[in-house]
Amino acid sequence: MGNDGYLPLFETKRANGRTLYRVFAGSIFVGICLIWSYRVSHVPRHGEDGRLVWIGLLAAELWFGFYWFLTQAHRWNLVYRQTFKDRLSHRYGNELPGVDIFVCTADPVIEPPMMVINTVLSVMAYDYPPEKLSVYLSDDAGSQLTFYALLEASQFAKYWIPFCKKFNVEPRSPVAYLDSISISDDSKQPKELATIKKLYEDMKNQVENVAKLGRLPEVHLRHKGFSEWDSYSSRHDHDTILQILIDGKDPNAKDSEGCVLPTLVYVAREKRPQYFHNFKAGAMNALIRVSSAISNGQIVLNVDCDMYSNNSLAVRDALCFFMDEKKGHEIAYVQFPQNFDNITKNELYSSSLRVISQVEFHGLDGYGGPLYVGTGCFHRRDTLCGRKFIREIHNEFKIDIPKDREREETIAVLEEKSKVLASCTYENNTAWGKEMGLKYGCPVEDVITGLSIQCRGWKSVYYNPERKAFLGVAPTTLAQILVQHKRWSEGDFQILLSKYSPAWFANGKISLGLQLGYCCYCLWATNCLAVLYYSIVPSLYLLRGIPLFPELSSPWFLPFAYVVISKYMYSLAEYLWSGGTVLGWWNDQRIWLYKRTSSYLLGFIDTIAKSLGLHSDSAFVITAKVSKQEVYRRYVKEIMEFGDSSAMFTALATIALINLVCLIGLMKKAILNEGIPIIYETMLLQFVLCAILVLINWPLYQGLFFRKDNGKMPKYIAIKSIVLAVSSCTCFTLFLT
């Protein structure tokens, strides 16, 4: 407490052990410099074997060292936040700003309506004054099924919301809560639970039956909302469809206990074939405009349709940052981590983003705030609309006292007026997508939007509470995770090459540490070159018996050994500290390799091709939120899925087989020629690198040769990869002979 009696609504603590880590990082840097010195001082002379490959290794090691330096921005200055919600309640009571919540969906097949409405119901049930809460569902598919599901959810909400508040239910997604209740606990549950279960099952059965039929029964089509589809041609050609299903300012909109309900709005923005719709960014901008006419909440939360609320107090946590009297006026957005409820024990596909959420974003927070990652983020509305930070202006939240509806227009008139804001032509000759709203022209519209906000002088905050604020669905196949990371790496690389690059656009506008942190992600794609080189070339030279690393007896061996062992031991410790397992860390290393030799490679190629005018704009690929039962059973058992056809699988299999052929060839020569001691003395590091690459690819070899299930590698990919790998090794051997 200060002399003025001020009690902050949040506090910031710096991580312990920062000095110790900096000393450790310094020793790693010395080792890296010694490795560079070795490469430069031992370059073969003109005409000697291996000169070009040696220079290639130098370039790769220069890149690895440079990129390691960038990653220190994520670890040099970690901070942790703590909120004081009791102080918020004591200070403001119910005099809190309006909150508009955006839920976005785009495909009723990939994102089933039952999953979508569970997310909607979870945020409608926030522990927050309902008259100040408005929920908007953006349906970019314009699906009658999704609208029907939301209509059913609006009726179920009348019972679900009071049940949640009466019994302090967590989580407030109906399916997540009901699944969390074991049969043995039924006797301890309130009698109202049976009613809720029945109501939910009835709603679920109705929605799923309609989905199976593929059409709505006539009795349901009588609702006025379905008349909006009279002019509907296809998901890519229709008028704006907008329905206010619950009007929170209507005195008749009450739940089963007679309390006010949050506002609930369905929006399918206008789509026309001749107008580019800008994917999720376009949907978000349409929601920003539509919500400004209906509720105009000063705080905006957006969540993906699979990312349900797991903590009903998260909105109050966010307000502790925005409404702090001394520091709140600097904060543009509060980013919560992405967490998932379908992660296996050992994280087969490393899809939990564990180290990013538990370490790296805390490091970025120490330099002015994390990236905006497109979900689980609370924004000030005016910063999304392009407002610059002005230090002299402090918090000016206008706390409206809710009243019964006094608008001159009826709901029908309001709906018609709001539809114009979601039309295809509304943004023509405006700043939307440029200086206002989410930015267009990038597959990662969230990251570039967050960067532009920070470059206008604002700060952001990363808050990672003990009880996770949001839980979503992680990819359950290798193909899904690789496609997802291709989009991310491609989009981040496009940002680096754009006018909004953190390397130059952000220079002087954000801190150096934050610049480096952004560059670390923007350079994901370029990692493919050095990793590809290191994954293939040393193994091929190992097959020919040509050493590329210092001998075991050489003093130059020590910096290589120290950097490799220290770096990976720290990586393991960091992963375990973040809550992972040893096998989970090993899986993480495998996916690290797979991403850089497939996803990032294609992302890099596509970005360069686009920059040269050889490739059209990238499509926004929606990550599937559901899997076939057979595929999901393998995922739960942590059996890697190779059943899909993908060019990325060909690349992975070819690299894995090259290393296997090289290792087998080397061992054959060593045994026949009794050269094992020579290999141990002269090529130990090279042998260890190849052996680890073979070991880490064991699941891939299983998919190629041993598995009989449908998750094995497709036969034509296996044959193609074997031919490519054997041909590469043969040609390389003959070329050097």
LUMGUFI-782986 format. One record per residue (C-alpha): x, y, z; residue in one letter. Coordinates in steps of 0.1 Angstrom, whole numbers, plus 5000, padded with zeros to 4 digits. Layout:
N
X, Y, Z, aa
X, Y, Z, A
...
***
This chain:
737
X, Y, Z, aa
5000, 5000, 5000, M
5013, 5034, 4991, G
5011, 5066, 5011, N
4979, 5075, 4994, D
4962, 5043, 5005, G
4961, 5029, 4969, Y
4957, 4992, 4966, L
4965, 4978, 4931, P
4941, 4955, 4914, L
4971, 4934, 4902, F
5007, 4929, 4909, E
5037, 4918, 4889, T
5065, 4895, 4902, K
5098, 4888, 4885, R
5109, 4852, 4882, A
5134, 4838, 4906, N
5168, 4826, 4894, G
5172, 4852, 4867, R
5209, 4859, 4875, T
5217, 4822, 4876, L
5201, 4817, 4842, Y
5219, 4846, 4827, R
5252, 4832, 4838, V
5242, 4798, 4823, F
5231, 4814, 4790, A
5264, 4833, 4789, G
5284, 4801, 4792, S
5263, 4787, 4763, I
5271, 4817, 4742, F
5308, 4813, 4749, V
5305, 4777, 4737, G
5287, 4788, 4705, I
5314, 4813, 4698, C
5340, 4786, 4701, L
5321, 4764, 4677, I
5320, 4792, 4652, W
5358, 4797, 4657, S
5364, 4760, 4651, Y
5344, 4761, 4618, R
5362, 4792, 4606, V
5397, 4781, 4615, S
5393, 4745, 4601, H
5378, 4752, 4567, V
5393, 4728, 4542, P
5416, 4743, 4516, R
5406, 4746, 4479, H
5405, 4712, 4463, G
5402, 4693, 4496, E
5372, 4670, 4503, D
5343, 4686, 4522, G
5351, 4723, 4517, R
5316, 4732, 4505, L
5298, 4711, 4530, V
5320, 4726, 4557, W
5309, 4761, 4547, I
5273, 4749, 4547, G
5278, 4736, 4583, L
5293, 4770, 4593, L
5262, 4787, 4578, A
5239, 4763, 4597, A
5257, 4768, 4630, E
5258, 4806, 4626, L
5220, 4804, 4621, W
5215, 4781, 4651, F
5235, 4805, 4673, G
5217, 4835, 4660, F
5183, 4819, 4666, Y
5193, 4807, 4700, W
5202, 4844, 4708, F
5167, 4854, 4697, L
5151, 4828, 4720, T
5167, 4844, 4750, Q
5142, 4873, 4747, A
5116, 4847, 4759, H
5137, 4837, 4790, R
5157, 4867, 4800, W
5130, 4886, 4819, N
5101, 4864, 4830, L
5073, 4880, 4850, V
5042, 4866, 4866, Y
5009, 4883, 4873, R
4984, 4880, 4901, Q
4950, 4897, 4903, T
4929, 4908, 4932, F
4893, 4903, 4923, K
4881, 4910, 4958, D
4895, 4945, 4955, R
4877, 4949, 4922, L
4844, 4939, 4937, S
4849, 4960, 4967, H
4859, 4991, 4947, R
4834, 4989, 4918, Y
4806, 4964, 4929, G
4784, 4960, 4898, N
4795, 4993, 4883, E
4815, 4974, 4856, L
4819, 4980, 4819, P
4799, 4961, 4793, G
4816, 4931, 4778, V
4809, 4918, 4743, D
4820, 4882, 4736, I
4827, 4870, 4700, F
4826, 4833, 4692, V
4836, 4825, 4656, C
4827, 4793, 4636, T
4830, 4786, 4599, A
4821, 4750, 4592, D
4794, 4729, 4608, P
4811, 4697, 4598, V
4846, 4705, 4611, I
4832, 4725, 4640, E
4800, 4706, 4651, P
4772, 4729, 4664, P
4770, 4711, 4697, M
4806, 4720, 4704, M
4799, 4756, 4693, V
4769, 4761, 4716, I
4787, 4746, 4746, N
4813, 4773, 4742, T
4785, 4799, 4738, V
4767, 4787, 4769, L
4800, 4786, 4789, S
4806, 4824, 4783, V
4769, 4833, 4788, M
4772, 4819, 4823, A
4802, 4841, 4833, Y
4801, 4853, 4869, D
4793, 4888, 4857, Y
4762, 4911, 4857, P
4742, 4895, 4828, P
4727, 4928, 4817, E
4763, 4939, 4808, K
4772, 4907, 4790, L
4765, 4902, 4753, S
4774, 4871, 4732, V
4777, 4871, 4694, Y
4781, 4840, 4673, L
4797, 4846, 4639, S
4787, 4818, 4616, D
4808, 4821, 4584, D
4791, 4791, 4569, A
4756, 4806, 4573, G
4743, 4773, 4584, S
4707, 4767, 4594, Q
4719, 4739, 4616, L
4742, 4762, 4636, T
4714, 4787, 4639, F
4689, 4760, 4650, Y
4715, 4748, 4676, A
4719, 4784, 4689, L
4682, 4788, 4691, L
4679, 4757, 4712, E
4708, 4769, 4734, A
4690, 4802, 4740, S
4661, 4782, 4756, Q
4684, 4759, 4775, F
4703, 4789, 4789, A
4672, 4799, 4809, K
4679, 4769, 4831, Y
4716, 4764, 4827, W
4727, 4799, 4838, I
4707, 4800, 4871, P
4719, 4765, 4879, F
4755, 4775, 4874, C
4752, 4805, 4896, K
4732, 4788, 4923, K
4757, 4759, 4927, F
4788, 4778, 4916, N
4794, 4753, 4888, V
4828, 4750, 4871, E
4834, 4746, 4843, P
4803, 4762, 4828, R
4803, 4743, 4795, S
4774, 4719, 4800, P
4791, 4689, 4783, V
4824, 4695, 4802, A
4806, 4698, 4835, Y
4784, 4668, 4831, L
4813, 4647, 4819, D
4833, 4657, 4850, S
4806, 4643, 4873, I
4813, 4606, 4881, S
4785, 4582, 4886, I
4796, 4576, 4922, S
4791, 4613, 4930, D
4755, 4614, 4918, D
4741, 4611, 4953, S
4760, 4641, 4964, K
4747, 4663, 4936, Q
4717, 4686, 4939, P
4684, 4673, 4928, K
4682, 4700, 4901, E
4711, 4682, 4883, L
4688, 4655, 4870, A
4666, 4681, 4854, T
4696, 4698, 4838, I
4709, 4665, 4825, K
4675, 4657, 4809, K
4672, 4692, 4794, L
4707, 4690, 4779, Y
4702, 4655, 4765, E
4670, 4665, 4749, D
4687, 4695, 4733, M
4716, 4674, 4722, K
4694, 4647, 4707, N
4673, 4673, 4688, Q
4703, 4690, 4673, V
4721, 4658, 4664, E
4689, 4643, 4649, N
4685, 4674, 4627, V
4722, 4671, 4617, A
4716, 4634, 4607, K
4685, 4643, 4587, L
4703, 4671, 4569, G
4672, 4693, 4571, R
4650, 4710, 4597, L
4615, 4697, 4605, P
4587, 4721, 4594, E
4577, 4728, 4630, V
4611, 4744, 4636, H
4611, 4764, 4604, L
4581, 4784, 4617, R
4605, 4806, 4638, H
4609, 4839, 4621, K
4647, 4836, 4621, G
4646, 4809, 4594, F
4630, 4833, 4569, S
4664, 4849, 4567, E
4675, 4819, 4545, W
4648, 4826, 4519, D
4674, 4845, 4498, S
4702, 4820, 4506, Y
4720, 4805, 4476, S
4751, 4790, 4492, S
4776, 4796, 4521, R
4795, 4819, 4497, H
4765, 4838, 4483, D
4739, 4851, 4507, H
4726, 4883, 4524, D
4735, 4892, 4560, T
4716, 4870, 4584, I
4713, 4886, 4618, L
4690, 4876, 4647, Q
4689, 4889, 4682, I
4678, 4857, 4700, L
4679, 4872, 4735, I
4677, 4909, 4741, D
4693, 4916, 4775, G
4676, 4950, 4778, K
4642, 4935, 4773, D
4624, 4933, 4807, P
4607, 4901, 4795, N
4640, 4883, 4787, A
4643, 4864, 4820, K
4657, 4830, 4831, D
4638, 4804, 4850, S
4646, 4823, 4883, E
4633, 4856, 4870, G
4667, 4871, 4865, C
4680, 4890, 4834, V
4697, 4870, 4806, L
4727, 4881, 4786, P
4721, 4893, 4751, T
4726, 4866, 4725, L
4730, 4874, 4688, V
4735, 4852, 4657, Y
4754, 4868, 4627, V
4762, 4854, 4593, A
4778, 4883, 4574, R
4769, 4889, 4538, E
4789, 4868, 4513, K
4792, 4873, 4476, R
4815, 4854, 4452, P
4829, 4886, 4437, Q
4840, 4900, 4472, Y
4869, 4885, 4491, F
4857, 4879, 4527, H
4891, 4879, 4545, N
4884, 4848, 4565, F
4883, 4851, 4603, K
4896, 4887, 4603, A
4867, 4898, 4582, G
4842, 4880, 4605, A
4858, 4897, 4636, M
4856, 4931, 4620, N
4819, 4926, 4611, A
4812, 4916, 4647, L
4830, 4947, 4660, I
4807, 4969, 4639, R
4775, 4950, 4646, V
4781, 4948, 4683, S
4788, 4986, 4684, S
4752, 4991, 4673, A
4736, 4966, 4696, I
4755, 4966, 4729, S
4787, 4985, 4724, N
4806, 4969, 4753, G
4838, 4986, 4761, Q
4856, 4953, 4765, I
4857, 4927, 4738, V
4865, 4890, 4743, L
4870, 4867, 4714, N
4872, 4829, 4716, V
4874, 4801, 4691, D
4843, 4780, 4689, C
4860, 4750, 4706, D
4876, 4771, 4733, M
4850, 4770, 4761, Y
4853, 4790, 4794, S
4868, 4769, 4822, N
4868, 4797, 4847, N
4837, 4818, 4853, S
4859, 4845, 4869, L
4882, 4851, 4840, A
4863, 4882, 4829, V
4869, 4897, 4864, R
4906, 4888, 4862, D
4909, 4907, 4829, A
4891, 4937, 4844, L
4916, 4938, 4872, C
4942, 4948, 4846, F
4920, 4972, 4826, F
4905, 4990, 4857, M
4937, 4994, 4878, D
4938, 5031, 4885, E
4976, 5036, 4879, K
4985, 5011, 4852, K
4953, 5000, 4836, G
4951, 5029, 4811, H
4983, 5015, 4794, E
4968, 4981, 4787, I
4952, 4973, 4753, A
4946, 4936, 4757, Y
4949, 4908, 4782, V
4959, 4875, 4766, Q
4951, 4842, 4784, F
4970, 4810, 4773, P
4956, 4784, 4749, Q
4950, 4752, 4769, N
4934, 4720, 4758, F
4913, 4693, 4775, D
4921, 4664, 4751, N
4959, 4663, 4756, I
4973, 4629, 4763, T
4997, 4622, 4791, K
5029, 4623, 4770, N
5016, 4648, 4744, E
5022, 4627, 4713, L
5020, 4657, 4689, Y
5033, 4684, 4714, S
5001, 4703, 4707, S
4998, 4717, 4742, S
5022, 4746, 4734, L
5035, 4739, 4769, R
5068, 4758, 4769, V
5053, 4787, 4749, I
5025, 4792, 4775, S
5044, 4784, 4806, Q
5077, 4801, 4798, V
5080, 4821, 4766, E
5049, 4843, 4769, F
5059, 4851, 4805, H
5092, 4863, 4790, G
5075, 4885, 4764, L
5053, 4899, 4792, D
5084, 4912, 4809, G
5091, 4934, 4778, Y
5057, 4949, 4772, G
5033, 4921, 4766, G
5026, 4889, 4747, P
5014, 4884, 4711, L
4977, 4884, 4704, Y
4970, 4847, 4695, V
4934, 4851, 4682, G
4915, 4834, 4711, T
4911, 4839, 4748, G
4919, 4875, 4746, C
4901, 4905, 4762, F
4905, 4938, 4743, H
4896, 4974, 4748, R
4872, 4981, 4720, R
4887, 5014, 4711, D
4922, 4999, 4706, T
4908, 4974, 4681, L
4893, 5004, 4663, C
4926, 5021, 4659, G
4930, 5044, 4689, R
4965, 5054, 4698, K
4978, 5054, 4733, F
4979, 5088, 4750, I
4997, 5088, 4783, R
4978, 5117, 4797, E
4944, 5100, 4793, I
4936, 5076, 4822, H
4908, 5051, 4825, N
4875, 5065, 4812, E
4852, 5035, 4814, F
4817, 5048, 4811, K
4796, 5027, 4835, I
4761, 5027, 4821, D
4733, 5019, 4845, I
4711, 4993, 4827, P
4675, 5003, 4821, K
4646, 4987, 4805, D
4645, 4991, 4767, R
4639, 5028, 4759, E
4651, 5026, 4723, R
4628, 5041, 4697, E
4634, 5013, 4673, E
4621, 4978, 4678, T
4643, 4947, 4677, I
4634, 4942, 4641, A
4645, 4977, 4631, V
4677, 4973, 4651, L
4684, 4940, 4633, E
4679, 4956, 4599, E
4701, 4986, 4607, K
4729, 4963, 4620, S
4728, 4941, 4589, K
4742, 4969, 4568, V
4773, 4969, 4591, L
4780, 4933, 4580, A
4775, 4938, 4543, S
4802, 4930, 4517, C
4805, 4966, 4505, T
4806, 4983, 4539, Y
4844, 4983, 4542, E
4850, 4998, 4507, N
4871, 5029, 4508, N
4874, 5027, 4546, T
4902, 5020, 4571, A
4888, 4986, 4581, W
4914, 4959, 4577, G
4941, 4985, 4576, K
4940, 5010, 4605, E
4908, 4997, 4621, M
4899, 4963, 4633, G
4919, 4932, 4626, L
4944, 4935, 4597, K
4939, 4917, 4564, Y
4962, 4900, 4541, G
4980, 4876, 4565, C
4972, 4840, 4576, P
4979, 4851, 4612, V
4958, 4882, 4614, E
4958, 4880, 4652, D
4996, 4884, 4655, V
4999, 4913, 4631, I
4970, 4930, 4647, T
4985, 4927, 4682, G
5018, 4940, 4669, L
5002, 4971, 4653, S
4984, 4978, 4686, I
5016, 4976, 4706, Q
5033, 4999, 4680, C
5007, 5025, 4687, R
5021, 5028, 4722, G
4999, 5003, 4741, W
5010, 4974, 4763, K
4995, 4940, 4767, S
4994, 4916, 4796, V
4998, 4878, 4798, Y
4977, 4862, 4825, Y
4981, 4825, 4833, N
4959, 4817, 4863, P
4961, 4785, 4882, E
4927, 4775, 4870, R
4928, 4776, 4833, K
4905, 4802, 4818, A
4898, 4784, 4785, F
4900, 4749, 4773, L
4899, 4738, 4737, G
4905, 4709, 4713, V
4940, 4702, 4702, A
4948, 4685, 4669, P
4947, 4647, 4671, T
4966, 4637, 4640, T
5001, 4645, 4627, L
4987, 4659, 4595, A
4965, 4684, 4614, Q
4994, 4696, 4636, I
5017, 4700, 4605, L
4991, 4719, 4585, V
4984, 4741, 4615, Q
5021, 4750, 4619, H
5025, 4755, 4582, K
4998, 4783, 4584, R
5014, 4798, 4615, W
5049, 4798, 4602, S
5039, 4810, 4568, E
5019, 4839, 4583, G
5046, 4849, 4607, D
5072, 4849, 4579, F
5049, 4871, 4558, Q
5048, 4895, 4587, I
5086, 4897, 4588, L
5087, 4905, 4551, L
5058, 4930, 4552, S
5057, 4967, 4561, K
5047, 4957, 4596, Y
5078, 4937, 4602, S
5089, 4937, 4639, P
5125, 4941, 4626, A
5119, 4976, 4612, W
5083, 4988, 4616, F
5084, 4982, 4653, A
5119, 4996, 4658, N
5117, 5023, 4684, G
5080, 5017, 4690, K
5083, 4986, 4712, I
5111, 4974, 4735, S
5141, 4956, 4719, L
5133, 4925, 4739, G
5098, 4924, 4725, L
5111, 4930, 4690, Q
5135, 4900, 4694, L
5106, 4879, 4708, G
5084, 4887, 4677, Y
5113, 4880, 4654, C
5118, 4846, 4670, C
5083, 4835, 4659, Y
5085, 4853, 4625, C
5116, 4833, 4617, L
5101, 4799, 4624, W
5099, 4791, 4587, A
5135, 4800, 4580, T
5146, 4774, 4605, N
5139, 4748, 4579, C
5171, 4754, 4559, L
5196, 4748, 4587, A
5177, 4719, 4602, V
5173, 4702, 4568, L
5210, 4706, 4562, Y
5220, 4692, 4596, Y
5195, 4664, 4593, S
5208, 4651, 4560, I
5243, 4661, 4551, V
5263, 4649, 4581, P
5247, 4615, 4578, S
5256, 4612, 4541, L
5292, 4621, 4549, Y
5292, 4596, 4577, L
5283, 4569, 4552, L
5314, 4579, 4532, R
5336, 4580, 4563, G
5344, 4617, 4561, I
5344, 4635, 4595, P
5328, 4669, 4598, L
5332, 4674, 4635, F
5363, 4674, 4658, P
5378, 4642, 4670, E
5371, 4629, 4705, L
5407, 4637, 4715, S
5406, 4672, 4702, S
5400, 4701, 4726, P
5375, 4715, 4701, W
5353, 4685, 4709, F
5345, 4701, 4743, L
5325, 4732, 4732, P
5304, 4710, 4709, F
5297, 4685, 4737, A
5290, 4713, 4763, Y
5266, 4733, 4741, V
5247, 4702, 4730, V
5244, 4686, 4764, I
5237, 4718, 4783, S
5211, 4730, 4758, K
5192, 4698, 4758, Y
5195, 4692, 4796, M
5181, 4727, 4801, Y
5153, 4720, 4776, S
5144, 4689, 4794, L
5144, 4707, 4828, A
5123, 4735, 4814, E
5098, 4711, 4800, Y
5095, 4691, 4832, L
5092, 4724, 4852, W
5063, 4734, 4829, S
5044, 4702, 4839, G
5055, 4678, 4812, G
5069, 4643, 4813, T
5102, 4629, 4801, V
5085, 4610, 4773, L
5065, 4642, 4765, G
5098, 4661, 4761, W
5110, 4634, 4737, W
5078, 4637, 4717, N
5083, 4674, 4717, D
5118, 4670, 4702, Q
5103, 4648, 4675, R
5076, 4673, 4665, I
5103, 4700, 4666, W
5121, 4681, 4639, L
5090, 4673, 4619, Y
5078, 4709, 4619, K
5111, 4722, 4606, R
5115, 4696, 4579, T
5080, 4698, 4566, S
5056, 4725, 4578, S
5082, 4753, 4580, Y
5098, 4742, 4547, L
5065, 4745, 4528, L
5056, 4777, 4546, G
5090, 4791, 4537, F
5087, 4781, 4500, I
5051, 4794, 4497, D
5060, 4827, 4513, T
5090, 4832, 4490, I
5069, 4822, 4460, A
5042, 4847, 4470, K
5068, 4875, 4474, S
5080, 4868, 4439, L
5045, 4868, 4425, G
5045, 4831, 4417, L
5019, 4821, 4443, H
4984, 4834, 4451, S
4973, 4845, 4486, D
4973, 4817, 4512, S
4940, 4801, 4521, A
4928, 4800, 4557, F
4928, 4763, 4567, V
4904, 4755, 4595, I
4918, 4729, 4620, T
4895, 4700, 4623, A
4879, 4698, 4658, K
4866, 4662, 4655, V
4882, 4629, 4645, S
4870, 4595, 4634, K
4865, 4571, 4663, Q
4893, 4548, 4651, E
4917, 4577, 4647, V
4908, 4591, 4681, Y
4914, 4557, 4698, R
4949, 4556, 4684, R
4955, 4591, 4696, Y
4944, 4582, 4731, V
4968, 4553, 4730, K
4995, 4577, 4717, E
5000, 4559, 4684, I
5011, 4583, 4657, M
4987, 4588, 4628, E
5001, 4585, 4593, F
4969, 4575, 4575, G
4964, 4608, 4556, D
4980, 4616, 4523, S
5004, 4645, 4525, S
5034, 4658, 4507, A
5048, 4666, 4541, M
5048, 4629, 4550, F
5069, 4622, 4519, T
5096, 4647, 4531, A
5096, 4633, 4567, L
5098, 4596, 4556, A
5126, 4604, 4530, T
5148, 4621, 4556, I
5142, 4594, 4582, A
5151, 4567, 4557, L
5182, 4585, 4545, I
5195, 4585, 4581, N
5185, 4548, 4585, L
5204, 4538, 4554, V
5234, 4558, 4564, C
5235, 4543, 4599, L
5231, 4508, 4586, I
5257, 4513, 4559, G
5282, 4527, 4584, L
5276, 4498, 4609, M
5281, 4473, 4581, K
5314, 4488, 4571, K
5326, 4491, 4607, A
5318, 4455, 4615, I
5333, 4441, 4582, L
5364, 4463, 4584, N
5367, 4462, 4622, E
5367, 4500, 4622, G
5345, 4507, 4652, I
5374, 4523, 4673, P
5382, 4545, 4644, I
5346, 4557, 4641, I
5345, 4563, 4678, Y
5376, 4584, 4678, E
5371, 4604, 4646, T
5333, 4606, 4640, M
5316, 4602, 4674, L
5295, 4634, 4671, L
5285, 4626, 4636, Q
5275, 4591, 4646, F
5256, 4603, 4676, V
5237, 4628, 4655, L
5227, 4601, 4629, C
5218, 4576, 4656, A
5195, 4601, 4674, I
5178, 4610, 4642, L
5171, 4573, 4636, V
5159, 4568, 4672, L
5136, 4598, 4672, I
5120, 4586, 4639, N
5111, 4552, 4653, W
5073, 4558, 4651, P
5078, 4567, 4615, L
5096, 4535, 4607, Y
5068, 4516, 4625, Q
5043, 4534, 4602, G
5064, 4525, 4571, L
5072, 4488, 4578, F
5055, 4472, 4608, F
5020, 4486, 4613, R
4989, 4469, 4598, K
4962, 4493, 4610, D
4947, 4522, 4590, N
4971, 4546, 4607, G
5001, 4533, 4589, K
5019, 4552, 4562, M
5001, 4550, 4528, P
5018, 4525, 4506, K
5025, 4549, 4477, Y
5042, 4574, 4501, I
5062, 4546, 4516, A
5074, 4534, 4481, I
5082, 4569, 4470, K
5101, 4577, 4501, S
5122, 4545, 4499, I
5131, 4551, 4463, V
5140, 4587, 4470, L
5161, 4578, 4501, A
5180, 4549, 4485, V
5185, 4569, 4453, S
5199, 4599, 4473, S
5224, 4577, 4492, C
5234, 4558, 4461, T
5240, 4589, 4440, C
5259, 4606, 4468, F
5281, 4576, 4472, T
5288, 4573, 4435, L
5294, 4610, 4432, F
5321, 4610, 4458, L
5338, 4579, 4446, T
***
